[in-house]
Amino acid sequence: MLSIKNNFKIVIAWALLMGAQTASAQVGWPSVTKQTKPWARWWWEGSAVNKKDLTWNMESYHNAGLGGMEITPIYGVKGHESEFIQYLSPQWVDMLKFTLQEAKRLNMGIDLANATGWPFGGPWVTDEDASKELFWKNYDVKGGEKLSEPVVFVQQPLVRADGQTPKISDLVEPISSNKNLQLMALDQVRFEKRIPLTVLMAYDGKGEVLNVTDKVDAGGKLNWTAPVGEWKLYALFQGWHGKMVERAAPGGEGYVIDHFSKPALDHYLARFDQAFKGQDLSGIRAYFNDSYEVDDARGQSNFTPQFFDEFIKRRGYDLRDHLPALFGKDDKEKNNRILCDYRETISDLLLDDFTKPWHDWAKAKGTLIRNQSHGSPSNILDLYAAIDIPETEGDDVLRFKFATSAAHVMGKPLASSESATWLNDHFLSSLGDVKHAIDKYFVGGVNHIFYHGVSYSPQNAKWPGWLFYAAVHFNQTNPFWNDFSTLNQYITNCQSFLQQGKPDNDVLVYYPLFDSFSEPGDRGLLKHYDAMKPDFKGTGFEFSTEEMLKKGYTFDFISDKQILNLQTSGNHISTGGLNYKTILLPDSKYIPLETFSKIVNMAKAGATVVVYKNLPSGVPGYSRLNEREKEFKNLLAGLNFTTKNNGVKMAEIGKGRFLIADDIASLLDAADINREQMTDKGLQFVRRIYKNGNSYFITNNGDNEVNGWVNLTIKAASVMVFDPMTKNYGLAKIEKQTNGKTNVYLQLQPGQSCILQTLPVKIQATGYTYYQAVGKPLNITGAWTLNFTEGGPTLPKSIKTAQLKSWTDLGGDDLKAFSGTVSYTISFKKPVQNAVTWQLNLGKVNESAEVYLNGKKLATLIGPQYVVTIPSAQLKAVNQLQIKVANLMANRIIDMDKKHIPYRIFYNTNFQSHSAGSKGPDGLFTAINWEPKPSGLIGPVTLMPVKSLRIK
């Protein structure tokens, strides 16, 4: 039973999350909290942290605008072994407590990974609790004969490592007793050993099935004479998958747990209970689990000791009676149905015996959990639904929607993202690149950004400091660090809106997982689910959702379990406090009877159900098949379709209807679903609803400027425009359409974003300023002075030049190798042309720029556009323009690689290469073959006279 104290803590935690959701709209920027700011994954390399540098790191993160950190211990740094702190040791817990104290002082949040690296595992995971793999053998026995060979299986040795791969003969059990575990960075280990027989089943091919397991003695001899007939024997053996914790920290090296066993999870979490006993860790907001990634190894983790009992309980029959079908040796349909039931049971176990109990464990401690469910052999929507903060990653909006849809459907206020993990190769990503990636997350429904990531690094560490193997290095040594706060402020401004209100999507899209469960895979018994590829590639599910995304329809995915909890109110479908207008069946072949029956009943109650191309043709699985198929066909028979306009067919049923068509736009139009036509202009968006109207996050993902009217599906009397980069805002120009919808005037350059806030009443507010050029751009020419103010390996001497080009082309090797900040200054006269306002355009910049005019800072610009507006009154007769430009880390790294100066000083991966030009002889990253990257102010720098645009 939970204590009153813990219950109170849970209420407070949820109140913090829900506060943003229930806040009413306001004319102006919403308040900023640590939760509206971006957070970051914080790598503790070797857990070699100390209190002095913890404070320095956290203060620098706080000053840069981060709202919180997620602690994940990771592999160590060579040469600092004496500073390593064993994971979960008293000293380690003391450092955690100090961090929580500092976070409280700085008003920052702290999440904690429930492991070092990933997945869950460690040296305390025993053979009994480690991930399991199923092996099998077949034997043939004729009637009246005995099996001559022993029923035994010897697991073959295997060792895979990310570091120095040892010989299997050099390793001993248990793994934790081996030396140099950091150096080896073991990924998978199997020792040669005889593994236990789980079951031995005999089949005569005519329906007779015998369980002869108890007739096998300790030596493997089968003491059984086969009855009359030709018997096929299936022997199943439970072996060890051997997956190790990836990127493990000292004290965290060990086997990954069996994710389908609650006892294994309980034993695993008990180690944390022991380490944290009597400690005040109330500052932890949430525990975190990285993506599944158990099976990015040889073989599969596909079994657990209680599997057959769980299968009977969940599927209603004994899988051991149908092993030939499980292994594809029966007729095709039965094979697929048995395989489907096996996969559904694995899916259930990952939900019921891992995800939910882990959530309960955290809840009892008064904390939340964040989880990356993708990559699991499960219905990832259900896994996401069972936790507090679903987290996604990658660069595909449809992939993001699995996490964000579960958050929306289940009424969870936050959906997070592991952001900017791999945007380019190492040292090549700018803040502008990161902004582009973040905008895509926002479009996908994410509203809680986590960078991936920041490495704890001592203040006195040699440049480039302690790094992680992923490609974007959000560290204090990166030249963009001084400008990092600008990106963080932009994200904060966006999330202050995106964490308000609730999502406003129209369509629920059925996730047809049983179609995939019912088709064989190419890697083994299990499939692992992560976005569309590969299992939904080319399916109606992929095509319909891609088309909807492209055309501006709003939608979320929904699972079978979630459908069973839907409610109908009139023609609305309700869940999680949201109202949807319809549910879409995306040309799926199979659908569970319970799911389809629920959908039919919702239609009878008034809902509209839309079907892309074809209705499901049957139910999945094997149990009670004839009975379920009969009930399903009866439901189908109750749908009598007649042809309507545009190839749409309709079947009225009760108070509602089914619509079916081959064209997604015609189908949704017939269901009265409106689309946001702004996508035709290259704009992408996400829409939310709040007490007094709607809000839109809009980004120009196209190549062309948008300067004109943009249609909204929302009826509004007023619309406010907010620029999250400059924090300017004002009342937009709008016009009402004849159908009651609203047009709003927008000016968005490629890569630029804005937020709209619609209101149902007219309000009095300062108008948003639109600009129109009233002349040609004037070049700022003359002598530029370049001062190298910060960076290295050395600070080059000042340069004067009248020609703007990459500073790498302005001198010798010291300029080519320089990574840091350069101050460009020039004097210019005020243009003679009379203009109220000027737009300063820096042209091409590599990569970010701080702009000062006459000693006053105007803006920090991170791209892709480098434009700042200047009132004419700020211009003097003679003006001094200063532009501080920071480039990338790449040029200094190139110099270090060419000079063989070590900086890849880390155990485990040092680093992965993501392009052919950066792959060394060892297959890992090197910049030795790179040429210096363009750096600095390239220009041309111009002044454009502009005036306020009068919009009719």
N, C-alpha and C positions, 0 to 999 in steps of 0.2 A: 504494500500500500504506500502511495506517495505521502511524504510529509507535507504539512501545511506550508512550510518554508519553500519546498521545491515546487509545490503547486503555485505559490505566489510568484516564484521566479519565472515559471512557464507563462503565467498570465502576463507578466511584465514584458517578457521577450516577445510574445505575440502582439502585445499592445504596441510595442515599438514598430513591428512590421506593419500592423494594420493601421497605424496612425496616418501614414501617407495615403492609404487607400480610402479612408473615410473623410479626408480633408476636403472641404468644399473649395470650389474654384475661387480665384481671386484675380483682380486686375493688377498685375505686377508679378515679379518673380516670386515663386514659392520660397519658403524658408529653407535654409541649408542645414542638413544634419550630417553626422558622420556616415549615415547610411546612403545619403544621396551622392556622396563623393565616391570616386572609384576606389576599389581596394586592390590588393596585390597578393599573389602567392609569394611567400617569403621563405626562400630556401636557406635553411640552417645547414651549411656544408660541414659535415663532420660533427655537427652540433658544437662546433668550436667557437662558442660565443662567450663573451665576457660582459660584465655589467657596464663598463665604460663605453664600449663600442655598441652595445645594445642601445644605450641612450643616444649616442651620436647618430646611429642609423635611424632610429625612430623619430628623432627630432627633424632630421633631414627629410624623411618621408612626410611627416606632418607639414613641414614648411612647403613642400612641393604640392600639397593639396590632396594627399591620400587620406581616406577616411578610416581605413582599417587594413589589417594584415592577416593572412592565413599562414600559420607556421607549418612548414613541412620539412622535417629533417631529411637530409640527403647525403650522398657520398661526400667524402672529405677532400681536403686540399693537401697535396704532397708537401712535406716539410713542416706540417703543423700537427703531426700525429700526437705530440705531447699535449696538445690543447683539446683533442677529441674528448667529448663527454658521452659516455654510454647512454643510449636512449632509455628513458624512464628510470634512470638511476636517481638517487636523492639529489645529486648535484644538478642533474638535468631538470628535475622538477623545480629546484630552487631558481634556475634561470627562467623557467616558464613563469613562476610566480613574480619574479622581478619584472618580466616583460608585461604581465598583466597590470602591475602597479604603474609602470610607465605609460601604458596605454590609457589607463584611467586619468593620469595627470594630463595627458595630451588630448583627451577626449577622442581616442581612437578605439575601434573595435578590434577584437581578436577572435579568429576562428582557429581551430586546431585539427590537423589531419590525424585520423585514427590509425596512422601507420607511418613508417618512414618510406619514402618513395611510394610505390604502389605495386600490386593490390595489397589488401590486408594480409599480413603475415609477419613472421619474426622467429627468433630462435626458440621461443617458448611453444611454437606450434609443433606438436608431436606427430609421429607417423599416423596415429589414429585420427588426428584432426586435419591433416594435410589434404590437398586436393587429390582426387582419385581419378583413375582412368580405367575403363572397362576393356579387357582383352578377351578374345574368344578363339576357340578351336572347334573344328568339326571332325567327327569320327563316323565311320560307317560300320554297322554290325548286322550280320544276317541272322535270321531266326535260328535259335538253337546254338548260337555261338556266343563266345565271350570276347570282350575287347582285349586285345593282346598288349597294346602299349599303355603305359601309365597316363593317367589324366593329370598332367602337370603342365605348368607354364613358367618358364624362367624369363623374368623381365631382363631385357638387354641393357647394358650400361649406356649411359648417355651423360654428357656434360657439355653445356653451352655457357659461354660467358661473354660479358661485354668488356672485360679487362684482359688479363693474362690467363688464357685458358689452360687449366692444369690437366694432367692425365687423371682419369677416373681412379687409377690405382694410387694416386697421391692423396686422395681424399678419404676421410674417415667419417664414420657416423658417431654422434650426430654432427650435422654440418657446423654447428656453432663451436665445436671443439677444434676446428681447423684454423690455422694461422693465415694471415694475409688475405682475409676475406674482402677487404676493401680493394686490394690490388687485383684480385681475381674477378670481382664483380660478377658472381655466378648468376646465371639467368635460369638454368634448368639443370637438375641433377637427378639421375636415376642410377641406383646401384644394381649390379647384377645380383638377382636373388629370385628364389622361387616365391611366387605370390599365391595367395590363398584362392582356392576354388570357391566361387560363390554359389553356383548352381550347375547341375548337369541334367539336362532334359533330353528325353528320347521321343522321337516322332516317327510314326510308321508311314506317314504320307497319306493315310486314309482316315485321319481324324483322331487316332489313338495317341494320347500324350501321357508320358510317365515321367515323374520326377524321381531320379535315381541317385540324387546327391548323397543320400545317407548310405549308399552302398559303395562309396569310395573310401578306402582306408587311408591312413596317414601317409603311406608311401605313394598314393595315387592310383593304386590298383582298384579296378572296378569289379566288385564281386557280384556280377549280375549276368544271367544268361538271357539273351534276347528272346522274346516270344516269337511266334511265327510272323514272318514278314521281313521287309527291308527297312532297317531302322537307321535314322540319321540322328546323331548325338550332337548336341550343342553344349559345349562347356564354356562357362563364363568365369573369368578370373578378375578379381579386384586388385589392380596395381596402383602404383603411385604416378601421378602425372609429373611430379618433380618440379613444378614451377616455383621459382624463387622470387622473393621481393625484388623488384627492379629498382635500381638506383638507391639501394638501401644505405642508411646511415650506420655508423658504428653502433653496435648493439641492436640493430634492426634486421640483420641478415638472417634469413631463414626461409622455411617453406611458406608458401601461400596457403591460406586456409581452404577447407572444403566449404564452398559457398552454399551448398545445399543441405548443410547439417546445422541445426540449431545448437546441439551440444558443442560443436566445433566453434561456433561463434561465441557461445557463452564462455568457453574456456579462454578464448582469445581476449575477450573484453575483461575477463577477470584479472588479467595482468594489469590493465589500466586501473581497475578498482584498487588493486593492491598498491600500485605506485602512488595513487592519488589519495589514499586513505588518510583522513585527518587534515588534508590540505584545503585551503580556501582558494578554489579555482573558479569562483563565481564570475570572474571577468570573461570567461569563455562564452562567446555568443552561440557558436555552432561547432559541431564536429563535421569533418569532411572526409569523403571517400572519392578518390580519383576513378577514372573510367575503368571498367571491368578488366580488360587486358590480361586475363588469365591464359587465354588460348592463343596469344601471339608467340607461340612456342610450338614444339613438335608434339603432335598428338592432340588430344582434347581432355579437358576436365569434364567428364560426362557421366559420373556415377557417384553414388553415396551409399553407405552401408544399409540404410533403411529404405532404399529406393523402391524395391518391389512391394513392400508393405504400404508405402505411401501411394504407389500406383494403384493398388487395389482400392484403397480408401478414396482416391480422387477420381478414378476412371471406372470403377465398378467391375473390373475383371482382372484376372491374373495375367500379367504380361509374359510370364514364364511359359504359358501355354501357347505363345505365338512368337517365339524367338525367330523362326525362319522368316516371318514377315518383317520383323524389326531389322533384320540384316538383308532385306531385299530378295529373299529366296522364295516368296510365295507369289500369287498373281499380283499384278501391278497395283490394282486398286486397294487390295488388302494391305500390301506393303506400305502404301502411302498413308492409309488410315491408321495403322499401328504406329508408324513413325510419327505421325501427327500427335497421337496420344502421348507418346514418349516425350516429345518436345514440350507439349503443354504441361506435363508433370514437372519437368525440369524448370520450366518457367514459373510454375506455382511455387516450387520449393525455394527458388531464388527470392521470390516475393515474401513468402510466409515464414521461411526459416532463416532468412538473412536480413532483408531490408526492413521488414516490420519489427523484428526483435531488436535490431540495432537502433531503430527509431525509439522504441520503448526504453531502451537502456539510456539513451541521451535525454529523453523526456524526464526520466526519473532523476536526472542530475540538474534539471532546470534549464537544459540547453536545447537548441534546434539541431538539425542536421542538413548539410548540403551534400548532394550526391550527383555524380555523373553516371547515369544509368546506361548510356549508350555503349554499344559493344557487347552487351549481355546476350546470352542465349535465351531471351525472355521477351515478354511484351513490355518494352521499355516504357510505354505510356503508363502502365500499372506501377512499375517501379518508381517512376517520377512522381506518380500520384501519392505514393505512400510516404513521401518525405516532405520536409518543410520548404526547402529552397532547391528546386531542380536546376541543374547546371549543364550547359552545353559547351561546345567548342567547335572550331573549324571555320569554314568560310562560305557555307551554303545555308541560305535562309530557310529552305525546307528542312534541313537538318536541325536548325535551331528550333523549329516549330514543335518538335517532339517534346522538348523540355518545356517550352513556353506554353504549349497547348495544355499540358498536364497542369501547369500552374493556373491557367485560366479556368479550365473545366472544374478544377477542384477548389477554386476560390482562394488560391495562395497569392499573396501580394507581390512576391518577388520571384524573378527568374534570373539566374546569374549566368556568367559566361567566363570560361577560361579564354582570355582574349590575347590575340596577337602572338600566338605561340610560334608560328612559322609564316611570316609574311614574305620573306625573301631569304637569301642566304645570310650567314652571320655578318653582322656589322654593316648591313646595307639598308636597313629600314629607318625611315625618317618618321618624325612625329606626324607628318601629313599622311604617310602610309598607315600609321596606326589609327588616325582619325577615320580614314576611309573604312577600315575594318570595323571600328566601333560603330559607325553609322549603320553598317549592315546588320550588326547585332540588334541595334535599336529597331530596325525595320522588322526583324524576326521576332520581336516581342520581348527581348531581354531588357531589363531595367536595373541590373545590379552588376556592374562591370568589375571583373577581377583580371588584372594584368597577369601574364605568365612570362616572367615574374621578376622579382627582385631578389638578388642574392645578398644575404648578410655579408658584409665585407668590412674588415678592420679599417679604421680611418687611415692608418699608416701603411696599408698594403700597397705594394708597387703597382703601377698602372699596368693593365686595365682593372686590377682588383680581382676579387673572386667572382667568377662567372658561372652560369649554368649552361647546359649544352643546347638548350633551345635558342632560337636565333635572334630574338629581340631582347636586347640587354638594357633593362630599365634600371641602370645603376648610376651612382653619383659620378662615375668616371666617364660616362657617355657625354660627348660635347653637347647633346641636346638637353642635358639635365637642367640647365638654367632656364630653359624654355618649357620644361615638362609641366610646370604649373599651369601654363596656358591651356594645354590639352586637358589637364585635370579639371580646370575651371569650366571648360566647355562641357565635359561629361557631367559635371555636377549640375550645371544649368539645365542640361537635357533631362537628367534623371530626377531633378526636382519636380518636373512635370510628369515624367513617365512612371514615377512611383505614386502619383496621385490618381484618384478615381479608380476605374476598372477598365479592362479591355472592352472594346466595342466591335466584335466580329459577328458576322451574319450567319456563317455556314459551319456546321459540324461535319467533318469528313471522316467516315468510318475507316479505321485502320484494318485492312484485310489480312491480318497476320496469319490466319488459318490457311490462306492460299499458299503462303510460303512454308508453313509447318507441314503441309501435305505434299510438298515436292522435295525429292532427294537433293542433297547438296553435293559438293565436290570435295569437301574437307573432312567428312565424317558424319557421325550421327547428328551433330548439332549444327545450327546456324547461329550467327551472331548479328545482331541488328543495330544498324547505325545509319540513319537516313535512308535514301532510296537504293543506294547501290550496295550489293549487286542484286539483291533478291526482288526488288520492285522496279528494276530498270526495264523500261519498255512496257510497263503495265498501265492499266487505266488509272490506277492510283497515282502513279508518277505523272502521267500526261494531264489528268484533270487538275491536279494541284499546281503544276507548273503553269498551265494555261490560266488558272484563276489568279495566280500570283502576278503573271505578266499583265493581265487585263484589269487588275485593281479590285478584285473581289477579296473580301476579308473572311478568314476561316481559321479554324482550329481542328486538330486531329482528335479523335475520340476512340477509346477501346471498347471491347465488349463489356467488360466489368463496369466501365463508367456509363455506358448506355443504359444498363439495368437500373441506374439510379436517377435517370432523367425524369423530369416532371414536365407536364404540359399545362399551359394556361392559355385558353383560347387557341390561337394559332402559333403561340410562342413555345419554344422548347427551353426549359430552364435548368441550369446547373451552376453550382458555385456562386450563386447570386447574380448570374448573367442570364440574359435572354437571347437566344439564337432564333433565326427565322426559319431554318430548315436543316435537315440532315441529308448528306449525300452518300449514296452507295456507289463506289467508284469502279464499276465493272468487275466486281469480285465474283469468284466462282463459289466459294464456300462461306457460310455464315452459320454460327450456332443457332439452334432452334430457339433458345431463350432470347437471343439478341433479336432475331427477326420477329418473334412474337411480340416483343416489347415495342419494336418499331411500328408494327401493324397497329398495335393498341394505341400508340401515340397518334397515328394518323386518324384512327377512329375518334379520338378525343379532340381533333381539330388541327393537328400538325400537318405540314406539307413535307413529303419525303421525295427527294429528287434522286433519280437513278441515271447514272451515266452509262449509256449503251445497253447494258444487260443487267437484269436482276440476277442475284445469286441462284445457282442451279441446284444446290444441295447443301447438306450439313456435313461438317467435318467429323473425323474420328470414327471409332469402331463400335463402341458400346451402344447397345439398343438401337442399332442402325436402322433396321426396318421400321421400328416404331417411330423413331424421330423423323425419318424420311417421309413417312405417311402424314404426320402432323404438319411437316413443312409444306408438302404438296397441297394440303388442304388450305393452308394460308395463302399460297400462291393462287389457288383456284378462286379465292375471294377477290382477286384483283382483275377487273374487267376493263381493259384499256380501249379508249377510242382516240382517234387521231384529231389533234388540234392544229394550230398554226405552226409554221416553221419546223415541221417534222417532229413536234412534241406530241407524245401520247399521254393521256390522262386517265387515271382510274380513281373515281370517287369512292371513298370508303368511310362510313360514319360521317363525322363532321369535317374530315380532312380529305387528303388526296395523295396519290402517288403520281409523279411525273417522270417520264422517261424520254431520252433523246440522245442522239449521237454527237450533237454539238453542245459543248458546255455552256457557251454564251446564250444560245437559244433556250436551253434548259433552265438556267438561272433567271433569265428574263421572264419566262413563263411562271416562275415561282415568286416574281416580284422582288427579286434581289438586285439591288443597285450596285453598280461598280463605281469606284473612284477613277474618273477618266484622266486624272493627272498622270497616270502611268504611260499614257500615249505620248506625253511630252518628255519621257525619260525620268520622271520623278518616281521615287519610292517613298512609302509612308507607313506609319502605324497609327491607328486611331484609338482613342480612349474616350470614355464617357465619365462625366462627373456630375455633381449635383445640379449645376447650372448650365450644362452644355457639353461640348466635346472639345478634345484637344487632338491635334495632329503633330507628329514629328514628321517632317518632310525633308528629304535630301535629294539633291540633283545628281543622280548617278549617271546622267548622260554626258555627251561631249559638247552639247550646245547650251548656251545661256537660255534661261527661261525668263522672258520679260513680257508679261501679259496676263490675261485672265486665266484662272485655274478653277475648274468646276469642283464643288464639294457636294456630296450627297446630303449634307446636313442643312436644315433650314435654320438660318441665323439672322438676327437683327443687327448684331455687331460681331466683328472678328478682330482680335488683337494679333499682331505679328511680333514674335520675339526672336531676336538673333542671338543664339546661345554662344556665339564666338565673341561678339562685342558687347553683349548684354543690352543692346539698344532694343527698344520696343515702342509700339504705338498702335493706334487704331488703323486698321487696314481699310483700303478702298474696296467696297463690295458692291455687287448688284444682285438683285433677286431674279431668279429665273421664273419663267411662267409656271413651272411645275412645283414651285415652292422651294426649290433648292437654291444654293448660293454660289455665286462666282466671287472669287477673291483675287485681287491683283498681287502678283508676286514677281520679284526680281531675284533670281538665283543663278549665280555663276556655277559652272561645273564644279562639283565637289562641295558646294555650299549647302548649308542646312538652315532650316528655320522651324519654329514651333508656332502653330496657330491655336488660338483659344476662341471658340465660338460661344456667343451668349445669346439668349432668347430675347433680350431687350436692348434698346438703344442706350448706349452709355456715352458719357462725356469724357473724352480723353484726348491727349495730344495725338495728332495724326502721325502715322508711320511715314518716314521720309523716303520717297522714291526719287531716283536721280536720272537726269537726262543730260547727255553730252551737249554742250553748246559751242563746241569748237574742237580743233584738232589737238592731240596731245603734244606737249612741248617737251623736248628732251632736256634733261639736266646734264649739262656737259661741263667739262673743265678738268681740273686736276683732282683726282681722288687720292687721299692719304690713307694707307692701310697700316694699322697698328695691330700686331699680334699680341693679344692681351692675356690669353689663357689657353693652356693646352701644351702639346709637346709632340715629339720628344724634346725639342728645343723651341724657344721662341725666336722666330726669324726677325731680322731687322725690318724696320719700317720701310714701306715702299710708296712711291708716288707714281701714279699712272693716269693717263687720260683715256685709256682703253680698258673697259671692263671685260674681264674674262676670268676663267678659273684661276685661282691663285697658284694652282699647281703649274701653270704655264707662264708664270711671271718671274721665275728664278730657278734656283738650283734644287738640289736634293732635299734641302731642309724644308722647302715649301711643298715639295711633293709628299713628304712624309708627315706633314703637319696635320694633326686633328685637334680642333679646338675652336676658339672664337677669335674673329678678326673684326676690328672696328674700321668701318669705311666712313670717312668724313669728306665733305665738300661744301663749299660756299656757293650760293646762287642768289641772283637778284629776283625780287618779286616780279612775276610776269606783268607786262604792261596791260595785257587784256584785263578788262574789268569782269570779275566773276565773284559771285557770292561764296561759292564753294569750289574746292579743287580735290581731285582724287589723285593721290600719289600712288603710282604703280611701279613696283620694283622690277617688273619683268620676271626673268628667270632667276631663282635663288636656290642654291644648294647649301643648307637645307632649311634652316629657320632663321628668322630675323627679328631683332628688336629695333624699332624705329624711334628716333629722337629728333625733334625739331626745336632748334634754339634752346637746347638743354632740357626740354620737357619730353618725357616719354609719351609717345602716341599709342603704340600697340606692339604686341608680339605677334608675328605672322608665321604660321606653320604650313601654309599652302593648302590646296594647290594654287590658289590665287593669293597674290601678295599686294593687296590694295588697301589703302587707308584713306579716309576722308578727312580733309582739313578745311575748316572754315577760313575764309579769306582773311578774317581779322587776326588770325594767328601768324600770318606772314608779315615779316618786316621788310624794309627796303632791301636789306641784305640778310640772308638766312644761312644758318649752319645746319646741315643735315648730317646726322650720324646714324649709321646702320650697322648694328652688331650682328654678324652672321656666324652661325655655328654649323660646321659640316658634320660628317659621320665619323665613326671610329675607324673606318676601313683603311684610310691612308696610313695611319700609324701602325695598324696591324700588318699591312703589306710590308712596311719597313722592318718590323720585328721579324716577320717570317723570312724575308730575304737575308736578314742578318742572323737568323737562327737564334733569336732571343726568346727564351721560353716564356710563354704565358698560358699555355695549356697544361696547367700544373695540377690537374684534378684527377682523382681516382675515377674509375668508371669511364664514361664517354667523353672524349676530348678532341674535337666535337664532331657531330655528324655533318656531312656535306650535303647540300641541297642543290648543287648544280655541277655540271661536268667540269667547269673551269676551276672549281675549288676542291677537287678530289685529289688527295695525295696518293703516293704509292701504297699507303696503308688503308686506303679507302676512306679516310677521315678528312676533316676540313684542313685546308691550307690556303692562304692568300698569296703564296709565293709567285704564282703566275699571273696575278692581277696587275693591271696598270692603275696608276693613281686615279681616283674617282674625282669628277668635277666638283669643285668646292668654291663657295663664296658667292658674291654678288655678280651675276652675269649680265643682268639688265636686259634691255635698256631701261633706265629709270626716267619716268616721264611724269608730267603734271597735266591732268586733263581738266579743263573748265567744265563744271556741271551746274545744273540748277535743279530745283525741285520740280518733279514731273507733275503736271496737271493732268489728271485722269478723268476722262469723260465716261 
